[in-house]
Amino acid sequence: MTDIFFLSLPVILAPTWGEWEQWGDCTVACGGGTRTRVKSCNDADTSDSETCEGDTPTETGSCNNENCRKLQNYYNLILLVFFICGFGL
């Protein structure tokens, strides 16, 4: 009977793009702004300097689309109610 030896070579996995990170802050408080988020690179083999291929995937979305004037009127109404009810600020 002949002994058979298998040579086990390490499998090197290339880095891949992971999940989307959290959205960043909106550029404005009202009136329509933008926010972005990116994907992080999952380095499969941290001992290697290889990184994910290509540019970092970036996604841009709209945020805080409320009309500023309408929002200001709402805040003014709240202040008026506090004043009338005697809560003060």
C-alpha positions, 0 to 999 in steps of 0.5 A: 500500500502506498501512502499518499500525502496531500499538500495543503496550501493556504487559500488567499482571499481577496479583500471585498467591499462590506456592508453600507456604513451608517448615513453621515450628517445632513448638509442642512437642517431644512430645505433639502440637503444631502447625506452620504454613506460608504462601504468599508473594505473587508481585508481578507488577509490583514497581513497583506497590503492588498486593498479592495479594488476600485474607488470606495463605493459611495451612495448619496441621498436626500435629507431634511426636505422640509420647507424651512419656512413651514418648519419655522412656523411650527417652532413659532407656534410651539413657543406661542403655546408655551408663552400663553400657558405660562411655561416660559423657556 
